[in-house]
Amino acid sequence: MTALIEQLLQQRIGMDIRSVGQQSLQRVLSGELQKFACNLSSYQQQLPQSDAMWTSLVEAIVVPETWFFRYPESFRLVAELASHLLNKQDGTKLSLLCLPCSTGEEPYSLAITLMQQGYQPHQFQIDALDINTKVLAQAKQGSFRDYSFRGCPAGLKERYFTARDGLYQIHPEIRKTVNFRYGNLLDPASLPPKKYHLVFCRNLLIYFDQDTQQAAVRQLRQLMLSTAYLFSGPAETGAFVKAGMVSLTQRDSFAFADPQKQPQLEPAKSTKATTVSAAALKTPKMSPAKPAGQTGRPSSTRVLPQAAPVKKNTSLLDDIERQANQGQLTQALALCQQALIELGPSAQLFYLWGLLSDSLNQKGNAEIYYRKTLYIEPLHAQALKQLAALLRAQNDYAAAERFEQRLNPRK
């Protein structure tokens, strides 16, 4: 009944409807049919030619889910790499791309990161693109509610925002560093005719099938300078590894370099920087997580975030994580059943199982295993975050908020 609509979503914005689920599509269409006062047959006939209908559909089905300094390790690495890149360019303005940018929290986080490191607004420019014109309008306004600051560093709102009528307005000097505009990664004509030092493309590829993911990665590589680095979301790392990109050694940053562009990578020139070498990129090692707040050299990158430890022989779990970090997601997933038989159920195993399912676009299975994780460990922070994000992507806001409440019980 909705094949034409699904085909249009696939062709125009790359969306695989399985990534959000048929129920989500049906809820969206119900609202759209009411909005435009037509039945499904009439709607499908008009949609391909109607800009108003198409824009409304995209705004309804593309779920903006973001907050300031999401995945904080990424922004710590940005500060180090930016210094390195700016020094190499002899003062050339640093160029950053954020696609998709949603309601603006991510590109503004990049701007704040650079200004905290002492960079002046004239030293960098951030292009922030999205296909959703509604969220672009919100981003340009630069006004945010408390919800956008969950998990942010203390004092951030007070330093960079002005409180007004229950909202927080970002300071004008920061807003001017970000250029918001429409852009579709799968439509090169809509993209800026330039290349970038740092590219943020997080939680976009999760909506694509595997072929579209690889097409998107090829386009992203075209937007990168020879010294550029790219940041993805945690559930998308396999797509970049499969495309031949190599993860950097800083864990939980989900950062990649293109070995075709920079076969020899130099260390970032910072006393806090992770060593970024070609050898380290090709043979990442798995290391235990550092305690929160610990300083010094970070441990090596893990594609899968740290899960709760178990008191059993965890060699199989190590093998699962190792294969996942090497982009062998299907093989890693196959080991999960073996681990269940040999080690028994555990929060760590079910969380890895859920994250692998998420990475392979098996959203139904991902939800099942995140919930199994929480049955064993109700306050497993990573599982709560991933399940909430998955539910929001399916437009199940009430359920997502219930899990987010567990992370912030006082709110």
N, C-alpha and C positions, 0 to 999 in steps of 0.2 A: 504493500500500500504506500510506503514512503520511499520506494527505491529511487525515484528521481531526486528527492531531497537529499538522500544520502549520497548519491552520485555527485550532486552539485557541491556538497560540503567537501567531498574527497577531491574533486577537480580544482576547486577554487582556493581552498585553504588547507588542503591536505588532511582534513580530519577523518579518521577512521571512527565511525559511529560506535564501534565496539568499545572504544576507550572511555566513553561516557555512559554507554548502555542504552538499550532501546527504551527503557522506562523514562530516562531523562529526556530523550528525544520526544517521546509522547507527551510529557508534561509541558515541554517548551512549545510544541505544536498546538497543544490545546489553547495556550495563551495567545499564540500568534493568530490562530483562526478567529478567536474572539476579538482580538484587537482590530483585525482587518475585515471583520464581519463577512466571512466567506466559509464555504465548506472545503474539505481537503482537496477535492478534485479541482476546484477553481483556484485554490491557493497554489497548487503545483503547476498549473498552467501559467499563472501570473509571475511566479517567483523568479524564473530565469531572466525576465525582462524588467523587473521592478527593483530599482535601487533601494527604495524605501523598505520593501519587504525583505530584501536580502540583508540590508544593514541591520534591521530589527532582529532577524533570525540570528545573525552572528553575535549581536550584543546579548541575546538571550541564552545562547548555547555555549559561548566561550566564557568560562567561569573565571573571574579575576580572584586569585588567591595568593596574597603576598603580604609581607610585612617588612619593616625596617630591619636591616642586617640579618636577613634570613640566611642560614648557614654561615655563621660569623667567621669561620676559618678562611672562607673565600676572600673576605674583605681584608683580613690580616695579610694574606698573600698579595692582594692587589697593592697594598701600600708598599711592599717590598719590590715587586716587579715594576711598579710605576717609577720608582726612584731609579732603578736600573735602566729602564727604557728611556726616561727623560735625559739621563746623563749621556747615554749613547747618541741621542739625537741633538746634542749641543743646544738645548733650549727650545727645540721645536715643540710646538703645542702638542700635548698628548691627546690622542683621539680614542674615544671609547664608544662602543656600541652596546646598547641594551635592547634585546629583541627576544621576546615581547617585553614591554615595559609595564603593562597593566596600569594600575592607578598611580604609579610613580614612586612607590617606596624604594624599589631597587635602584633606579638611576640616581635618586636623591641620596641614597646610602653611599653610592660610589662617590658622589660629589663631596659629601661630608668626610668620607675616608681620606680623600686627597687633601682637603682643606685642613684636616687634623694633622696631616703630615707636613704642613707648611706651604702647600702649593697655593698659588694665587689663582683667582678665577680666569685670568688671561692665559694661564699656562696649560689649560686643558679644556676640552669640549666633549660633551656627552650627547650622542644622538640616541633618542629613545623612541622606539617604533612599536606600533601595535596595529592589529587589524580591527580592533574594537574602538570605534570613534567615541563611544560613550565614556569608556575608561580614560581615553586620551584627554577628554574635556575635564574630567576630574583631576587628572594628573597635572594639567596646566594650572589649575586653581591652587594646588599645593596645600590643601586643607585636609587634615586627617583627624580621626577619632582615636581614642585610647587603644582600640583594638589593633591599630597598625603598629603599636609600639611594644607588643608583647615580646618579652625576652630581650629588650634593647638595653644597652649599657646605661647605668645610672647617670642622670644629668643631661641626657641627650636632648630631651624635649626643652628643658630650660635654656640650653645653650643655643640651639639652632631653630627654635620655633617660638612663636608668640601665641599665647593662649587667648582665645576669643570666642565667647558664646559656646563653650563646650567643645570647640575645635582647636586644633593646633596648626597655625599658619607658618609654613616654612619661610625663613628669612629671604628677602628678595635677592641678595647677592648669590645665594645658592641656587635659587630657581633660575636665574639667568644663565647658569652654566649648562642647563639641560635644554636641548632642542627636541620637543615632542612633535611627532608627525606620524601620519599613516604610513604603514609599510607591511608588505606581505613577503615573507621569506621565499615563498614559492613563485613570486612574481618579480623577477629581477628589475623590471622597469619601475617598480615602486620603491626600490632601494636607493640610498644615496650613492652617487658615483664616486666613492672613495674607499680607502682601506683603513683599517684600525689597528692600534697597538694592543688593545684589550677588548675582547668580545664576551658579553654575557648573553647566553642563550639557555635559559634554565626553565625546565618544566614546559617546554613546547613540544619536543619530540615524543613525549608520552602520548600525545593525541594522534600520532601518525602510525601507519603500518610500516613494516620493515623497509620496503622499497622507498617509500616517501621519506623515511628517516635518512636513508643514505643519500637521497637527492638533496635533502636539507643540509646535511653535513658538507656535501660538495659545494653548495652555495655559500655556506659559512666560511669555508676555506678560501673562497674567492674574495671574501671581505677582509681577510687577515693580511697584514703586512708580514714581511719575512721574519720579523722578530716578535710576532704577536703570540698571545696566549688566549685560550678560550676557556670559559667556565660554564659547566653544565649543571643540571640537577642530579641528585643521587641516583634516580631511577633511569637515567639516560646514558650513563657512562659506557654501558656495553655497546651502544650504537657508535660512539666515537672510537672506541678500541677496535671494533669491527672494521671501521673505515681506515684504520692504520694510524690514527693519532695516538699519542703516548701521554699517559698521565704523569703529572709532576709528583715529586716525592713528599709534598706536604699533605698529611692525612686530612680527610674530611673537607678538603677545599674543592674537590671535583674539577680540577684544572688540567688542561691539556695543552700540548704543543704539537705543531705539525712538523714531523721530522723531514718531510720533503722540502720545507721552507728553511729550517734551521737545523742542519744535521749536527752541529756542535753548539750546545747551549752553555753559556757562561753562568757562573754563580751570580745571584743578585748581590749588589754592593750594599749590604746592610749587615750590621753586627747581629741582627736577629734573623737573618734570612736563611731559608733552607737552601742547601746546595742543590743547584739544578744542573746536572750534567747529563750528557748523552748516556753514559753507562748507567747512571741511577735511574734514568727514565726507562731504559729497556729492561732492567731487572729490579723492579720494586720489591722490597722485603716487607713482610708483615711484622709489625711490632705492637706491643701492648699500648693501650691509650695512656696518655699522660693525665694526671689528676687535673681537675678544673683549676684554672688560674696559674698553673705551673709555667714558668718562663724557660727560656733557653731554646736550643735547637729542637724543632718539632720532630716527631717520629714520622715514619714514611707513610705514604698515601695508602688508604684502604678504600676501595670502591664501595664496600659495604660498611656503613657506620658501625661503631662498636656496640655489641649487644651484651646482655648480662652474662657473666661467666657461669660455667657449670663445673661441678666437682667430679667430672668423669674424664675418661680418656677422650680428649677432644681432637684427636688427629684427623678424624673424618670432617669435623667442623672446620678445621684449618684448611683441609683440602677444598672444601666448598668455597671458602673465602678466597683461597689462592686462585682457583679456576675462575671465579667471578671477576677478580681483578685482572685476569688475563683475557677477559672478554668471552670466556667459554661458558656462557650462561646456561645453555641447554645441558651441558655436561654437569655443571654445578647443581642444577635442579634435579638431575637424575640421582645424584648422590644423597639428596635429602631423604628419600625413602630408605636407602640403606642405613643412613644415620639414625633414622627413627627406629629401625629394627635392632641395630647394634647398641645404640646409646639410650634409647627410650625418649619420650617427649621431654622437651625443655623449652624455656622461653627463648633461649638463644637460637635453637634450631628452627623454631616456628617463625621467629622474626626474620632470619635469613631466607627461609622458604617464602615468606610473604614478599620480601624485597626483590627476590629473584623473579617471582611471578609478576610483580609490578613492572620490573624491567623488561620482561618479555610480553608486556601488554595483556597479561592474563588477569584482568582486574577482579573478576569474581573470586579466583583462587587467592589473590593477594588479600582481599578483604577477609576471607576465611582464616588465613594463617595469621594475619595481624590480630584477629579476634582470639585465636587460640593462644597467641602470645600473652594477651591481656588476661585471659582466663587463668594462666599460671602466674603471671606477674602483673597485677592490675595497674601499677604505676610505671610500667616500662615506657620511658619518655619517648624514645625513638618510634616505637610502635604506635603510641598515641598520636604523634605528629603525622606519621605517614598515613594512618587510617583516617585521621581528620581531613588531610589534604585529598585523599582518594574520595571520601564522601562528599566533600565540597565540589569536586570535579563532576560528581554525579548529581549536583544540585540538591543534595540531601543536607541542607544547612542545619536543621535541628539536631540531627544525629552528630554531625561534625562538631557542633558547639558543645554537645555533652562530653565528647572526648577531650576537647580543648579545655573544658572546665576542670578536668582531672589534673591538667598541667598547672593550672592557676586556681586552686581551690578557694582562695580568698576573694577572687573577683566575682 
